[in-house]
Amino acid sequence: MADFYYLPGSSPCRSVLMTAKALGIELNKKLLNLQAGEHLKPEFVKINPQHTIPTLVDNGFALWESRAILVYLVEKYGKTDSLYPKCPKKRAVINQRLYFDMGTLYQSFANYYYPQVFAKAPADPEAFKKIEAAFDFLNTFLEGQEFAAGDSLTVADIALVASVSTFEVAKFDFSKYANVSKWYENLKKVVPGWEENWAGCLEFKKYFD
């Protein structure tokens, strides 16, 4: 069983938990208290020099960056390739959505909310516009689509729903993005591990109450 260093409130960590659930695999979950500096201990830095979460250690093989972990888990443990199809074009679209999640959508969350939550900085209206732009893009991607990349659930949906659910507990109102709202409501019903994802969101929500 692979060791999984994580925090339940972390969106990238939750995407890995949902992917593991979709694959029917168990992870040996190891909570890492960042506020206590556990990620900076020499034994963890030896595993992951960037000392970030999530970090997976699978039979001695260490990997970090959540979206890389999602792909690795599907390629190693997937009974089928449905979550990350082998077709180059389908896979390319999934990769694009994963990079969009990392570099645009989730990044917009971090840039706007983290300075307020962790540094007590005032809200930056320019950073808020980047959130709106990211949701506009996602809304466009989902036009006429039930899923984010193709016609079935993939790791793209899992990564994106982890991020979007975090926006929900941060009280960002995305109801005006009709395609996103419809996709999100459907994902809540069909994505494996939604309950654990939402429990983690509620843990993270304390920063916004």
Disulfide bonds with the S-S distance in Angstrom:
none
